[in-house]
Every structure is written in structure tokens, then in C-alpha cells.
Amino acid sequence: MKIVDCHVHVYPPEVISDWERIAEGEPYFGVLARSKVHKWATVEDVIAQMDADGIEQSFIFGFAFSDLSLCKLCNDYVISAVKSYPDRLKGLAVLPPLAKGALREIERCKEEGLVGVGELFPQGQDFDIADARETWRLAAACHETGMFLLIHTAEPVGHDYPGKGNVGPKEAAAFCLNHPEVRVIFAHFGGGLWVYELMPEMKLALSNAYYDTAAAPLLYEPEIFKAIEASGLTHKFLYGSDYPILSMARYKKLFNRFEGNESFFKSIFFDNFKKFCAL
């Protein structure tokens, strides 16, 4: 079975070696880098893990810093990686949406072959995805370039953890209502946003929304996949590992407990990506 992973973090060697100094000026990055579950990964680490896990293709991205120059460093690294492994990797651009020059960076990364923007951190980068005044330029740039968005979201209840943030279903839904023209993947199950697609008006409002499974073993019991299947929303979910924090081994344990049918896994592992990228 073909497998695509839409949520993979990579770090330039310069960031890994100098992370403590960088963290002094990037508080959100510091919180995540000091987390007990945090791990570093270079492009070579990603390719090696893909080979070990049987992953055909990964969507990779750097860290979405508040400093545009640091984001450009990450983007250059991703651009180089995609050119080195064109059949294995697709790249996303990171940037602070409200920074001067951010829109030009989207255009540059599109010209260099990247396909999306993200994973963006609304709280860590201090922008409100529910406020159209703060998002319309980002949305317009993505729409004009044909790039999709990947945005960090989290569940508004449950245990806290480093980097969880305060952006969840309400804010994500507002973004979709404001920008129906933008394809957007909400990380980490959209913080539960998908459940509201069972409301007829929200199903329409969230027509442009998709969800990834990143961090599932740390957040949910396997029954969540039964609920997704029962809701008829399997077609809107994409497998995302959140590597290097997690790899396929942890997901296999969760999926084995779910005991889903082959069509479910075929959808989230590959078929949905094919449809999403063709939109």
C-alpha cells in the first residue's frame, strides 16, 4: 500500500547546532525545543526513516519562526532537499504571515517548486487566524499561487503540552468562513473541528478544510478512527506523523487496535492526497 506523510519537520544543521541561541529570541521555538518529546531531524534522517517505514513520499517543512530571515533559512533547506529527492519529497514554505516581505517569500518558494505554506503556528507567530484583517493577504497569496495552507490547531480541552497553543475549532472554522477559496489542512485533527461537519451548515462552511492525523498516538484512543469512518468524513483526512516526534511504528500500534478495513487506510495513506493535490 502506498503511503504519503503530510506532516514532517526538518531542521537545517545551522538551526540544530545553534538552537539555544535562536531560542533566546524565539520563545515559542524555545518551548518546543526544550520539550521532553522534541527531536531533531535533517533531510537525511527523514529519507532514512521513510525507507525504514515504507513511506513513498513526505511533505516536509522547517520551523515557522517569527523572524522571516530564519524562515528563509529553513525554506532554502527545504528547497534544496526537494531538488535532491524530487520523487520522495514535496516542500512547504514557512513564514511569519504579518511580517514585511512574507508574501514575496511565498512567491519565491512557489517559483522554487514548493507546494504549500506551513506548518504555521498562530499563537507562536502572534497572528489571529479568525481575523480576516490579519489573514487576507496570506489567503490571497496562497490562492494566487495555488499553494495550500497547513495550520497548527489543537483541542480546546484535555491535557496541556508544550506548543499546544490556544487555536482550535472555533478559530479554524472562522478562517474557512473568511477564506473559502483556500485549501487548508488543519493539523492534529483540527482540534476536533471535523466533528462539526456533521452540522449541515458547517459541512458547507468547511468545504475547503482537511485534517491530518499528526500526534494521534499522543492524543487519542483508536476509537477516534471508528468515529471518523462512521461520520463519513474519511475522505477529508490525511496521514501525518509529526516526525521526528513520532514515526510509523507508533501509528501501527494505534491502527492495529482500531482494526480498520483496507479501504480506510488506503484513503488516508494515499488516495486522499491524490485528490487533494489535484484540486
C-alpha atoms as an extended CHARMM CRD file, in Angstrom:
* protein
*
       279  EXT
         1         1  MET       CA              0.0000000000        0.0000000000        0.0000000000  PROA      1               0.0000000000
         2         2  LYS       CA              1.3610000000        3.4290000000       -0.9570000000  PROA      2               0.0000000000
         3         3  ILE       CA              1.8740000000        5.8010000000        1.9660000000  PROA      3               0.0000000000
         4         4  VAL       CA              2.2760000000        9.5720000000        1.9260000000  PROA      4               0.0000000000
         5         5  ASP       CA              3.1160000000       11.5340000000        5.0800000000  PROA      5               0.0000000000
         6         6  CYS       CA              1.9160000000       15.1590000000        5.0140000000  PROA      6               0.0000000000
         7         7  HSD       CA              3.4080000000       16.3420000000        8.3180000000  PROA      7               0.0000000000
         8         8  VAL       CA              7.1900000000       16.0560000000        8.5900000000  PROA      8               0.0000000000
         9         9  HSD       CA              9.5310000000       18.5370000000       10.2870000000  PROA      9               0.0000000000
        10        10  VAL       CA             13.1070000000       19.0980000000        9.1330000000  PROA      10              0.0000000000
        11        11  TYR       CA             15.7520000000       21.4040000000       10.5630000000  PROA      11              0.0000000000
        12        12  PRO       CA             18.7750000000       22.9330000000        8.8400000000  PROA      12              0.0000000000
        13        13  PRO       CA             22.0270000000       21.9040000000       10.5530000000  PROA      13              0.0000000000
        14        14  GLU       CA             22.5870000000       25.5750000000       11.4370000000  PROA      14              0.0000000000
        15        15  VAL       CA             19.3740000000       25.6010000000       13.4760000000  PROA      15              0.0000000000
        16        16  ILE       CA             20.2040000000       22.3520000000       15.2390000000  PROA      16              0.0000000000
        17        17  SER       CA             23.6940000000       23.4660000000       16.2290000000  PROA      17              0.0000000000
        18        18  ASP       CA             22.6310000000       26.9520000000       17.3230000000  PROA      18              0.0000000000
        19        19  TRP       CA             19.1660000000       26.2790000000       18.7080000000  PROA      19              0.0000000000
        20        20  GLU       CA             19.8000000000       27.5900000000       22.2180000000  PROA      20              0.0000000000
        21        21  ARG       CA             20.8640000000       30.9980000000       20.9380000000  PROA      21              0.0000000000
        22        22  ILE       CA             17.9480000000       31.0900000000       18.4900000000  PROA      22              0.0000000000
        23        23  ALA       CA             15.5290000000       30.1820000000       21.2870000000  PROA      23              0.0000000000
        24        24  GLU       CA             16.5010000000       33.3230000000       23.1980000000  PROA      24              0.0000000000
        25        25  GLY       CA             14.7510000000       35.4140000000       20.5560000000  PROA      25              0.0000000000
        26        26  GLU       CA             12.0670000000       32.8680000000       19.6410000000  PROA      26              0.0000000000
        27        27  PRO       CA             10.1440000000       31.9450000000       22.8220000000  PROA      27              0.0000000000
        28        28  TYR       CA              7.6850000000       29.5510000000       21.1630000000  PROA      28              0.0000000000
        29        29  PHE       CA             10.5080000000       27.6950000000       19.4300000000  PROA      29              0.0000000000
        30        30  GLY       CA             12.2980000000       27.5170000000       22.7830000000  PROA      30              0.0000000000
        31        31  VAL       CA              9.3050000000       25.9170000000       24.4680000000  PROA      31              0.0000000000
        32        32  LEU       CA              9.1060000000       23.2200000000       21.8160000000  PROA      32              0.0000000000
        33        33  ALA       CA             12.8610000000       22.6370000000       21.5630000000  PROA      33              0.0000000000
        34        34  ARG       CA             13.1100000000       22.1010000000       25.3210000000  PROA      34              0.0000000000
        35        35  SER       CA             10.1510000000       19.7200000000       25.4120000000  PROA      35              0.0000000000
        36        36  LYS       CA             10.8900000000       16.1790000000       26.5610000000  PROA      36              0.0000000000
        37        37  VAL       CA              9.3520000000       14.7560000000       23.3690000000  PROA      37              0.0000000000
        38        38  HSD       CA             11.2020000000       17.0380000000       20.9660000000  PROA      38              0.0000000000
        39        39  LYS       CA             13.6640000000       15.5580000000       18.4710000000  PROA      39              0.0000000000
        40        40  TRP       CA             15.7790000000       16.9730000000       15.6440000000  PROA      40              0.0000000000
        41        41  ALA       CA             15.8020000000       15.6630000000       12.0890000000  PROA      41              0.0000000000
        42        42  THR       CA             17.7620000000       16.5450000000        8.9680000000  PROA      42              0.0000000000
        43        43  VAL       CA             16.6730000000       15.6630000000        5.4590000000  PROA      43              0.0000000000
        44        44  GLU       CA             18.9460000000       12.6210000000        5.5460000000  PROA      44              0.0000000000
        45        45  ASP       CA             17.1990000000       11.4670000000        8.7280000000  PROA      45              0.0000000000
        46        46  VAL       CA             13.8240000000       11.8460000000        7.0280000000  PROA      46              0.0000000000
        47        47  ILE       CA             14.8250000000        9.8050000000        3.9790000000  PROA      47              0.0000000000
        48        48  ALA       CA             16.2960000000        7.0540000000        6.1720000000  PROA      48              0.0000000000
        49        49  GLN       CA             13.1060000000        6.8920000000        8.2550000000  PROA      49              0.0000000000
        50        50  MET       CA             10.9420000000        6.8700000000        5.1290000000  PROA      50              0.0000000000
        51        51  ASP       CA             12.8880000000        3.8890000000        3.8270000000  PROA      51              0.0000000000
        52        52  ALA       CA             12.5310000000        2.0990000000        7.1520000000  PROA      52              0.0000000000
        53        53  ASP       CA              8.7900000000        2.7890000000        7.3780000000  PROA      53              0.0000000000
        54        54  GLY       CA              7.8930000000        2.2220000000        3.7410000000  PROA      54              0.0000000000
        55        55  ILE       CA              6.8450000000        5.8310000000        3.1420000000  PROA      55              0.0000000000
        56        56  GLU       CA              6.7270000000        6.6760000000       -0.5430000000  PROA      56              0.0000000000
        57        57  GLN       CA              6.5660000000       10.4620000000       -0.2120000000  PROA      57              0.0000000000
        58        58  SER       CA              6.6880000000       13.0790000000        2.5460000000  PROA      58              0.0000000000
        59        59  PHE       CA              5.6600000000       16.7090000000        2.7670000000  PROA      59              0.0000000000
        60        60  ILE       CA              8.4620000000       18.4590000000        4.6480000000  PROA      60              0.0000000000
        61        61  PHE       CA              8.8010000000       21.9000000000        6.2150000000  PROA      61              0.0000000000
        62        62  GLY       CA             11.0220000000       23.8800000000        8.5300000000  PROA      62              0.0000000000
        63        63  PHE       CA             10.0780000000       25.6940000000       11.7050000000  PROA      63              0.0000000000
        64        64  ALA       CA              7.7180000000       28.6530000000       11.4020000000  PROA      64              0.0000000000
        65        65  PHE       CA              9.7360000000       31.2780000000       13.2510000000  PROA      65              0.0000000000
        66        66  SER       CA              8.6620000000       34.8370000000       13.9800000000  PROA      66              0.0000000000
        67        67  ASP       CA             11.8350000000       36.0280000000       12.2580000000  PROA      67              0.0000000000
        68        68  LEU       CA             11.4810000000       35.9650000000        8.4630000000  PROA      68              0.0000000000
        69        69  SER       CA             15.2340000000       35.5240000000        7.9490000000  PROA      69              0.0000000000
        70        70  LEU       CA             15.1580000000       32.3040000000        9.9760000000  PROA      70              0.0000000000
        71        71  CYS       CA             12.1640000000       31.1350000000        7.9730000000  PROA      71              0.0000000000
        72        72  LYS       CA             14.0770000000       31.8200000000        4.7540000000  PROA      72              0.0000000000
        73        73  LEU       CA             16.9460000000       29.7020000000        6.0690000000  PROA      73              0.0000000000
        74        74  CYS       CA             14.5070000000       26.8330000000        6.6390000000  PROA      74              0.0000000000
        75        75  ASN       CA             12.8710000000       27.3510000000        3.2420000000  PROA      75              0.0000000000
        76        76  ASP       CA             16.2170000000       27.2730000000        1.4290000000  PROA      76              0.0000000000
        77        77  TYR       CA             16.9760000000       23.9890000000        3.1650000000  PROA      77              0.0000000000
        78        78  VAL       CA             13.6230000000       22.5120000000        2.1290000000  PROA      78              0.0000000000
        79        79  ILE       CA             14.0020000000       23.7620000000       -1.4470000000  PROA      79              0.0000000000
        80        80  SER       CA             17.4150000000       22.0980000000       -1.6900000000  PROA      80              0.0000000000
        81        81  ALA       CA             16.0410000000       18.8690000000       -0.2200000000  PROA      81              0.0000000000
        82        82  VAL       CA             13.1530000000       18.6960000000       -2.6810000000  PROA      82              0.0000000000
        83        83  LYS       CA             15.5470000000       19.2130000000       -5.5790000000  PROA      83              0.0000000000
        84        84  SER       CA             17.7940000000       16.4420000000       -4.2480000000  PROA      84              0.0000000000
        85        85  TYR       CA             14.9000000000       13.9960000000       -3.7480000000  PROA      85              0.0000000000
        86        86  PRO       CA             12.1960000000       15.1270000000       -6.2110000000  PROA      86              0.0000000000
        87        87  ASP       CA             10.3650000000       11.7980000000       -6.2090000000  PROA      87              0.0000000000
        88        88  ARG       CA             10.3780000000       11.3920000000       -2.4350000000  PROA      88              0.0000000000
        89        89  LEU       CA              9.7570000000       14.8850000000       -1.0600000000  PROA      89              0.0000000000
        90        90  LYS       CA              7.3650000000       17.7720000000       -1.5060000000  PROA      90              0.0000000000
        91        91  GLY       CA              8.0790000000       21.0100000000        0.3230000000  PROA      91              0.0000000000
        92        92  LEU       CA              6.1340000000       23.6420000000        2.2180000000  PROA      92              0.0000000000
        93        93  ALA       CA              7.2720000000       27.1750000000        2.9940000000  PROA      93              0.0000000000
        94        94  VAL       CA              7.2980000000       28.6730000000        6.4780000000  PROA      94              0.0000000000
        95        95  LEU       CA              6.9530000000       32.3890000000        7.1570000000  PROA      95              0.0000000000
        96        96  PRO       CA              5.5090000000       34.8660000000        9.6660000000  PROA      96              0.0000000000
        97        97  PRO       CA              2.2930000000       35.9850000000        7.8810000000  PROA      97              0.0000000000
        98        98  LEU       CA              2.3140000000       39.5500000000        9.2060000000  PROA      98              0.0000000000
        99        99  ALA       CA              5.9790000000       40.2770000000        8.5100000000  PROA      99              0.0000000000
       100       100  LYS       CA              7.0440000000       42.6330000000        5.7410000000  PROA      100             0.0000000000
       101       101  GLY       CA              8.2480000000       40.5070000000        2.8540000000  PROA      101             0.0000000000
       102       102  ALA       CA              6.2250000000       37.4220000000        3.7790000000  PROA      102             0.0000000000
       103       103  LEU       CA              4.1340000000       37.4820000000        0.6260000000  PROA      103             0.0000000000
       104       104  ARG       CA              7.1840000000       37.7730000000       -1.5690000000  PROA      104             0.0000000000
       105       105  GLU       CA              8.6100000000       34.7530000000        0.2300000000  PROA      105             0.0000000000
       106       106  ILE       CA              5.5150000000       32.7590000000       -0.7220000000  PROA      106             0.0000000000
       107       107  GLU       CA              6.0320000000       33.7330000000       -4.3650000000  PROA      107             0.0000000000
       108       108  ARG       CA              9.7350000000       32.8750000000       -4.2010000000  PROA      108             0.0000000000
       109       109  CYS       CA              9.0720000000       29.4590000000       -2.7070000000  PROA      109             0.0000000000
       110       110  LYS       CA              6.3980000000       28.7320000000       -5.2990000000  PROA      110             0.0000000000
       111       111  GLU       CA              8.8730000000       29.6210000000       -8.0440000000  PROA      111             0.0000000000
       112       112  GLU       CA             11.3750000000       27.2330000000       -6.4280000000  PROA      112             0.0000000000
       113       113  GLY       CA              8.8900000000       24.3620000000       -6.5510000000  PROA      113             0.0000000000
       114       114  LEU       CA              7.2870000000       24.2870000000       -3.0990000000  PROA      114             0.0000000000
       115       115  VAL       CA              3.6060000000       23.3430000000       -2.9920000000  PROA      115             0.0000000000
       116       116  GLY       CA              2.2220000000       24.7530000000        0.2580000000  PROA      116             0.0000000000
       117       117  VAL       CA              2.6840000000       27.0400000000        3.2440000000  PROA      117             0.0000000000
       118       118  GLY       CA              3.0350000000       25.6720000000        6.7510000000  PROA      118             0.0000000000
       119       119  GLU       CA              3.0250000000       24.3580000000        9.3660000000  PROA      119             0.0000000000
       120       120  LEU       CA              2.1990000000       27.8370000000       10.6630000000  PROA      120             0.0000000000
       121       121  PHE       CA              1.8500000000       28.4620000000       14.4090000000  PROA      121             0.0000000000
       122       122  PRO       CA             -0.7960000000       31.1560000000       15.0180000000  PROA      122             0.0000000000
       123       123  GLN       CA             -0.0340000000       31.6320000000       18.7030000000  PROA      123             0.0000000000
       124       124  GLY       CA              3.7310000000       31.2660000000       18.3480000000  PROA      124             0.0000000000
       125       125  GLN       CA              3.8160000000       33.7320000000       15.4590000000  PROA      125             0.0000000000
       126       126  ASP       CA              1.2780000000       36.0830000000       17.0280000000  PROA      126             0.0000000000
       127       127  PHE       CA             -1.4040000000       36.2070000000       14.3680000000  PROA      127             0.0000000000
       128       128  ASP       CA             -5.1340000000       35.5670000000       14.6310000000  PROA      128             0.0000000000
       129       129  ILE       CA             -6.4520000000       33.1560000000       12.0050000000  PROA      129             0.0000000000
       130       130  ALA       CA            -10.0200000000       34.1710000000       12.9000000000  PROA      130             0.0000000000
       131       131  ASP       CA             -9.4100000000       37.8300000000       11.9970000000  PROA      131             0.0000000000
       132       132  ALA       CA             -9.7630000000       38.4660000000        8.2670000000  PROA      132             0.0000000000
       133       133  ARG       CA             -7.7900000000       41.6860000000        8.6590000000  PROA      133             0.0000000000
       134       134  GLU       CA             -4.7450000000       39.6060000000        9.6120000000  PROA      134             0.0000000000
       135       135  THR       CA             -5.2080000000       36.7440000000        7.1650000000  PROA      135             0.0000000000
       136       136  TRP       CA             -6.4820000000       38.1860000000        3.8970000000  PROA      136             0.0000000000
       137       137  ARG       CA             -3.0170000000       38.8420000000        2.4390000000  PROA      137             0.0000000000
       138       138  LEU       CA             -1.8470000000       35.3300000000        3.3140000000  PROA      138             0.0000000000
       139       139  ALA       CA             -5.0180000000       33.8030000000        1.8960000000  PROA      139             0.0000000000
       140       140  ALA       CA             -4.7850000000       35.8720000000       -1.2770000000  PROA      140             0.0000000000
       141       141  ALA       CA             -1.1440000000       34.9030000000       -1.8420000000  PROA      141             0.0000000000
       142       142  CYS       CA             -1.9130000000       31.2050000000       -1.3960000000  PROA      142             0.0000000000
       143       143  HSD       CA             -4.8980000000       31.4400000000       -3.7000000000  PROA      143             0.0000000000
       144       144  GLU       CA             -2.9570000000       33.2900000000       -6.3940000000  PROA      144             0.0000000000
       145       145  THR       CA             -0.0350000000       30.8690000000       -6.2890000000  PROA      145             0.0000000000
       146       146  GLY       CA             -2.1840000000       27.7430000000       -5.9210000000  PROA      146             0.0000000000
       147       147  MET       CA             -0.4720000000       26.7850000000       -2.6580000000  PROA      147             0.0000000000
       148       148  PHE       CA             -2.3560000000       25.1630000000        0.1980000000  PROA      148             0.0000000000
       149       149  LEU       CA             -2.0180000000       26.0050000000        3.8830000000  PROA      149             0.0000000000
       150       150  LEU       CA             -1.1090000000       23.7830000000        6.8320000000  PROA      150             0.0000000000
       151       151  ILE       CA             -2.0450000000       25.3850000000       10.1500000000  PROA      151             0.0000000000
       152       152  HSD       CA             -1.3790000000       24.1510000000       13.6690000000  PROA      152             0.0000000000
       153       153  THR       CA             -4.5590000000       23.6350000000       15.6880000000  PROA      153             0.0000000000
       154       154  ALA       CA             -5.2310000000       21.8880000000       18.9610000000  PROA      154             0.0000000000
       155       155  GLU       CA             -8.0780000000       20.5300000000       21.0130000000  PROA      155             0.0000000000
       156       156  PRO       CA             -9.5330000000       23.1420000000       23.4420000000  PROA      156             0.0000000000
       157       157  VAL       CA             -9.8900000000       20.5490000000       26.2150000000  PROA      157             0.0000000000
       158       158  GLY       CA             -7.7520000000       17.7640000000       27.6350000000  PROA      158             0.0000000000
       159       159  HSD       CA             -4.1940000000       17.7440000000       28.8730000000  PROA      159             0.0000000000
       160       160  ASP       CA             -1.7670000000       20.5550000000       28.1920000000  PROA      160             0.0000000000
       161       161  TYR       CA              1.5840000000       20.0600000000       26.4530000000  PROA      161             0.0000000000
       162       162  PRO       CA              4.3850000000       22.2730000000       25.1060000000  PROA      162             0.0000000000
       163       163  GLY       CA              3.2560000000       24.0390000000       21.9560000000  PROA      163             0.0000000000
       164       164  LYS       CA             -0.4140000000       23.0890000000       22.2580000000  PROA      164             0.0000000000
       165       165  GLY       CA             -1.4980000000       26.6860000000       21.8330000000  PROA      165             0.0000000000
       166       166  ASN       CA             -4.9040000000       28.2850000000       22.0820000000  PROA      166             0.0000000000
       167       167  VAL       CA             -6.0940000000       27.9460000000       18.4750000000  PROA      167             0.0000000000
       168       168  GLY       CA             -8.8010000000       25.3530000000       17.9920000000  PROA      168             0.0000000000
       169       169  PRO       CA            -12.0660000000       24.5730000000       16.1820000000  PROA      169             0.0000000000
       170       170  LYS       CA            -13.6830000000       27.9880000000       16.6170000000  PROA      170             0.0000000000
       171       171  GLU       CA            -10.7500000000       29.8950000000       15.1390000000  PROA      171             0.0000000000
       172       172  ALA       CA            -10.1970000000       27.3390000000       12.3690000000  PROA      172             0.0000000000
       173       173  ALA       CA            -13.8570000000       27.4890000000       11.3560000000  PROA      173             0.0000000000
       174       174  ALA       CA            -13.6970000000       31.2800000000       11.2100000000  PROA      174             0.0000000000
       175       175  PHE       CA            -10.7220000000       31.0640000000        8.8590000000  PROA      175             0.0000000000
       176       176  CYS       CA            -12.6800000000       28.8300000000        6.4880000000  PROA      176             0.0000000000
       177       177  LEU       CA            -15.7090000000       31.1090000000        6.5860000000  PROA      177             0.0000000000
       178       178  ASN       CA            -13.4940000000       34.0800000000        5.7530000000  PROA      178             0.0000000000
       179       179  HSD       CA            -11.4750000000       32.3110000000        3.0470000000  PROA      179             0.0000000000
       180       180  PRO       CA            -13.4380000000       29.6030000000        1.2210000000  PROA      180             0.0000000000
       181       181  GLU       CA            -11.0480000000       29.8970000000       -1.7190000000  PROA      181             0.0000000000
       182       182  VAL       CA             -8.0330000000       28.4940000000        0.1710000000  PROA      182             0.0000000000
       183       183  ARG       CA             -7.3160000000       24.7910000000        0.5830000000  PROA      183             0.0000000000
       184       184  VAL       CA             -6.2740000000       24.3100000000        4.1880000000  PROA      184             0.0000000000
       185       185  ILE       CA             -5.1250000000       21.3380000000        6.2410000000  PROA      185             0.0000000000
       186       186  PHE       CA             -5.6680000000       21.7570000000        9.9560000000  PROA      186             0.0000000000
       187       187  ALA       CA             -3.0610000000       19.7710000000       11.8550000000  PROA      187             0.0000000000
       188       188  HSD       CA             -3.8650000000       17.4310000000       14.7380000000  PROA      188             0.0000000000
       189       189  PHE       CA             -7.4240000000       16.6140000000       13.6430000000  PROA      189             0.0000000000
       190       190  GLY       CA             -8.2410000000       20.3170000000       13.5300000000  PROA      190             0.0000000000
       191       191  GLY       CA             -8.5300000000       20.2070000000       17.2990000000  PROA      191             0.0000000000
       192       192  GLY       CA            -11.8430000000       18.3820000000       16.8050000000  PROA      192             0.0000000000
       193       193  LEU       CA            -13.2270000000       20.7030000000       14.1150000000  PROA      193             0.0000000000
       194       194  TRP       CA            -14.1450000000       17.7500000000       11.9040000000  PROA      194             0.0000000000
       195       195  VAL       CA            -16.9310000000       16.7350000000       14.3070000000  PROA      195             0.0000000000
       196       196  TYR       CA            -18.8440000000       19.9010000000       13.4220000000  PROA      196             0.0000000000
       197       197  GLU       CA            -19.0530000000       18.8400000000        9.8000000000  PROA      197             0.0000000000
       198       198  LEU       CA            -21.9860000000       16.7290000000       10.9680000000  PROA      198             0.0000000000
       199       199  MET       CA            -23.8870000000       20.0360000000       11.1570000000  PROA      199             0.0000000000
       200       200  PRO       CA            -25.2260000000       20.7810000000        7.6310000000  PROA      200             0.0000000000
       201       201  GLU       CA            -24.2340000000       24.4530000000        7.6840000000  PROA      201             0.0000000000
       202       202  MET       CA            -20.7300000000       23.6480000000        8.9260000000  PROA      202             0.0000000000
       203       203  LYS       CA            -20.2210000000       20.9290000000        6.3460000000  PROA      203             0.0000000000
       204       204  LEU       CA            -20.7570000000       23.6180000000        3.7160000000  PROA      204             0.0000000000
       205       205  ALA       CA            -18.5930000000       26.1740000000        5.5510000000  PROA      205             0.0000000000
       206       206  LEU       CA            -15.7390000000       23.6610000000        5.8750000000  PROA      206             0.0000000000
       207       207  SER       CA            -15.7570000000       22.5250000000        2.2710000000  PROA      207             0.0000000000
       208       208  ASN       CA            -12.1480000000       23.7070000000        1.8970000000  PROA      208             0.0000000000
       209       209  ALA       CA            -10.9290000000       22.1240000000        5.1580000000  PROA      209             0.0000000000
       210       210  TYR       CA             -8.9220000000       18.9290000000        5.5390000000  PROA      210             0.0000000000
       211       211  TYR       CA             -7.3460000000       17.3680000000        8.6100000000  PROA      211             0.0000000000
       212       212  ASP       CA             -4.1740000000       15.4680000000        9.3820000000  PROA      212             0.0000000000
       213       213  THR       CA             -3.5600000000       12.7840000000       11.9850000000  PROA      213             0.0000000000
       214       214  ALA       CA             -0.3500000000       14.2680000000       13.4210000000  PROA      214             0.0000000000
       215       215  ALA       CA              0.3460000000       13.2870000000       17.0460000000  PROA      215             0.0000000000
       216       216  ALA       CA             -2.6280000000       10.9010000000       17.1870000000  PROA      216             0.0000000000
       217       217  PRO       CA             -0.8480000000        8.3400000000       19.4570000000  PROA      217             0.0000000000
       218       218  LEU       CA             -0.1950000000       11.1010000000       21.9930000000  PROA      218             0.0000000000
       219       219  LEU       CA             -3.7460000000       12.4290000000       21.9330000000  PROA      219             0.0000000000
       220       220  TYR       CA             -6.4260000000        9.8480000000       21.1770000000  PROA      220             0.0000000000
       221       221  GLU       CA             -7.6420000000        6.3170000000       21.6190000000  PROA      221             0.0000000000
       222       222  PRO       CA             -8.0190000000        4.2620000000       18.3990000000  PROA      222             0.0000000000
       223       223  GLU       CA            -11.7850000000        4.7080000000       18.5610000000  PROA      223             0.0000000000
       224       224  ILE       CA            -11.3540000000        8.1480000000       17.0040000000  PROA      224             0.0000000000
       225       225  PHE       CA            -10.7920000000        6.4340000000       13.6540000000  PROA      225             0.0000000000
       226       226  LYS       CA            -14.0130000000        4.4720000000       14.0740000000  PROA      226             0.0000000000
       227       227  ALA       CA            -15.7930000000        7.7780000000       14.6850000000  PROA      227             0.0000000000
       228       228  ILE       CA            -14.2310000000        9.3340000000       11.5790000000  PROA      228             0.0000000000
       229       229  GLU       CA            -15.2690000000        6.3580000000        9.4860000000  PROA      229             0.0000000000
       230       230  ALA       CA            -18.7960000000        6.3990000000       10.9010000000  PROA      230             0.0000000000
       231       231  SER       CA            -19.1160000000       10.1370000000       10.2430000000  PROA      231             0.0000000000
       232       232  GLY       CA            -18.4870000000        9.6670000000        6.5310000000  PROA      232             0.0000000000
       233       233  LEU       CA            -15.5140000000       12.0280000000        6.6410000000  PROA      233             0.0000000000
       234       234  THR       CA            -12.7010000000        9.6000000000        5.8710000000  PROA      234             0.0000000000
       235       235  HSD       CA            -12.0970000000       11.4040000000        2.5670000000  PROA      235             0.0000000000
       236       236  LYS       CA            -11.0200000000       14.5650000000        4.4160000000  PROA      236             0.0000000000
       237       237  PHE       CA             -8.2170000000       13.0010000000        6.4800000000  PROA      237             0.0000000000
       238       238  LEU       CA             -4.5530000000       12.7570000000        5.5590000000  PROA      238             0.0000000000
       239       239  TYR       CA             -1.9380000000       10.7100000000        7.3230000000  PROA      239             0.0000000000
       240       240  GLY       CA              0.5880000000       12.9260000000        9.0820000000  PROA      240             0.0000000000
       241       241  SER       CA              3.1530000000       11.5470000000       11.5060000000  PROA      241             0.0000000000
       242       242  ASP       CA              4.6440000000       14.6770000000       13.1210000000  PROA      242             0.0000000000
       243       243  TYR       CA              8.0740000000       13.1310000000       12.5310000000  PROA      243             0.0000000000
       244       244  PRO       CA             10.6320000000       13.2200000000       14.1500000000  PROA      244             0.0000000000
       245       245  ILE       CA              8.4770000000       13.3110000000       17.2930000000  PROA      245             0.0000000000
       246       246  LEU       CA              6.6490000000       10.2110000000       16.0590000000  PROA      246             0.0000000000
       247       247  SER       CA              7.2040000000        7.6950000000       13.2830000000  PROA      247             0.0000000000
       248       248  MET       CA              5.1180000000        4.9560000000       11.6930000000  PROA      248             0.0000000000
       249       249  ALA       CA              5.8880000000        2.4100000000       14.4270000000  PROA      249             0.0000000000
       250       250  ARG       CA              3.7500000000        4.2880000000       16.9640000000  PROA      250             0.0000000000
       251       251  TYR       CA              0.9130000000        4.6640000000       14.4810000000  PROA      251             0.0000000000
       252       252  LYS       CA              0.9300000000        0.9810000000       13.5950000000  PROA      252             0.0000000000
       253       253  LYS       CA              0.2330000000        0.1410000000       17.2340000000  PROA      253             0.0000000000
       254       254  LEU       CA             -2.7090000000        2.5530000000       17.2400000000  PROA      254             0.0000000000
       255       255  PHE       CA             -4.0400000000        1.3920000000       13.8760000000  PROA      255             0.0000000000
       256       256  ASN       CA             -3.7710000000       -2.2780000000       14.8840000000  PROA      256             0.0000000000
       257       257  ARG       CA             -6.0370000000       -1.5810000000       17.8460000000  PROA      257             0.0000000000
       258       258  PHE       CA             -8.5090000000        0.1220000000       15.5130000000  PROA      258             0.0000000000
       259       259  GLU       CA             -8.6740000000       -2.8680000000       13.1550000000  PROA      259             0.0000000000
       260       260  GLY       CA             -9.9950000000       -0.7510000000       10.3060000000  PROA      260             0.0000000000
       261       261  ASN       CA            -10.6930000000       -2.0500000000        6.8320000000  PROA      261             0.0000000000
       262       262  GLU       CA             -8.2540000000       -1.6870000000        3.9720000000  PROA      262             0.0000000000
       263       263  SER       CA            -10.2660000000        0.9960000000        2.1830000000  PROA      263             0.0000000000
       264       264  PHE       CA             -9.9820000000        3.3000000000        5.2060000000  PROA      264             0.0000000000
       265       265  PHE       CA             -6.2060000000        3.0450000000        5.3010000000  PROA      265             0.0000000000
       266       266  LYS       CA             -5.9200000000        3.2930000000        1.5150000000  PROA      266             0.0000000000
       267       267  SER       CA             -7.8520000000        6.5530000000        1.7050000000  PROA      267             0.0000000000
       268       268  ILE       CA             -5.8760000000        8.3110000000        4.4370000000  PROA      268             0.0000000000
       269       269  PHE       CA             -2.4920000000        6.9450000000        3.3500000000  PROA      269             0.0000000000
       270       270  PHE       CA             -2.6760000000        7.7830000000       -0.3520000000  PROA      270             0.0000000000
       271       271  ASP       CA             -5.9830000000        8.2800000000       -2.1740000000  PROA      271             0.0000000000
       272       272  ASN       CA             -6.9320000000       11.4430000000       -0.3120000000  PROA      272             0.0000000000
       273       273  PHE       CA             -3.5430000000       13.0050000000       -1.0700000000  PROA      273             0.0000000000
       274       274  LYS       CA             -4.0270000000       12.3080000000       -4.7600000000  PROA      274             0.0000000000
       275       275  LYS       CA             -7.4180000000       14.0460000000       -4.7470000000  PROA      275             0.0000000000
       276       276  PHE       CA             -6.2340000000       16.9050000000       -2.5360000000  PROA      276             0.0000000000
       277       277  CYS       CA             -3.2370000000       17.7050000000       -4.7340000000  PROA      277             0.0000000000
       278       278  ALA       CA             -5.3910000000       17.6040000000       -7.8560000000  PROA      278             0.0000000000
       279       279  LEU       CA             -7.8010000000       20.2570000000       -6.5490000000  PROA      279             0.0000000000
